Amino acid sequence: MKFLFSLTNFFIGCCLASHAAVISDRFEKEDFIFKRSKCDYCGYELSLLDEIPIISYLLLKGKCRYCHSPIPIKLLIIEIIGGLAYINISFNQKSGIADAILIFSLLLVAICDYEEMEFNLAMLVPAIYLALITEINRFPSYRLADYIEFVPILILLTYYVLNKKLGSGDLFIYLILAFYFKPQFADLTFLSASIFLIIHFLLEYKDNFKGKEVAFIPYIFIGLTLQLLIH
């Protein structure tokens, strides 16, 4: 039963992640709700079978059915990470729906940050709203340990933002995670993100990474996914 629950959630997460990729690609450009997806190379409108997350990519061997141009593997990776992020979400509960909305908002921002090194703040509005409501409701129960875990990291991140070593979006997301979940959860997410970033740099840019700009929010989302799986 647990396996079926996880598998169903994984597929739902893959579908949501796939749509997040579509929104990121079409945001402020064209309709991303009613307009069907199409091949970026030949422009042919895709069928429903061509849009099944992961499965269609594997069956088509990573190529467009019509022009045989390669489908970017990043789409497959986005779907897999999105699926993993939703595995433990309880969609039959209000808290689970709120979790799903917040995760989708952060995933959308992560994709945009990866593609453009920036994102529209409007994409974060649902996550910001949920984080603020949660923080207001939980504030009276805060312990000293929560402040000890929160304040030093907040000061450090603010310092890096002011010195232009970190984007303000990264700070926004830290606050969202700290308010919606808890400071410890946010700290562990950022620690995981930093480890993934270091590993990536060592593997890909070990000979020349000085001064290399990198989008950090995708790593934050991977760190978030890991923490969601653990918790």
C-alpha positions, 0 to 999 in steps of 0.5 A: 500500500505504501509503495502504491501511495509513493508511486502515485505521488511520484507520477503526480509530481512528475506531471506537475514538474513537467507543467512547471517546465512548460510555464517556465518556457512560456511565461509572459510569452504565450498561453501555458494553460490551454495551448498544447505543447509542441516540438521546439525544433519542428513545431509539431503539436505533441499528442497526449502519448508524447507528453507522459512524463518519463515514460514518453521520453524513454519510449521515444529514446529521447527524440521527437517522434516527428522530426527525431530531434533530441529532447533535452535531457534536462526535461527528464531530470526535472520530471524525476526530481519533481516526482521525488519531491512529491513522494511523501505529500498527503494530497487528501489533507489541507496541509498536503495541498499547501505543501504541494503548492509551495513545492510547485512554486519553488520548483518553477522558480528553480527552473527559471533560475537555471534557464535565465539566472533570474525569475519573476517574483510573481512565481514566489507569491504562493510560497510567500503567502503560505510561509507567512500564514504558517509563521503567524500561526506558529509564532507563539510556540517558537523556542530559543533553539529556533532563534539560535538556528535561524538568526546566525544563518539569516545574518550570514545570508544577508551579508552575502546578498549585500556583498553581491555574493548571493542573489536576493532570491536565495535569501527569499527562499531561505525565509520561506523555508524557515517560516513554512517548515522550521529554521532547522529544516531550512538550514539543512536544505541549504547545507545539502544544496551547498554540498551538491553545488560543491560536488558539481563544481568539482566534477565539472569545473575543477580546472577553471571555476574561478569567477564562474556564476552559477544558479543556486536555487536549483541546488536549493530545490534538490536539497529541499527534495532530499529533506522532504524524502528524509522527513 
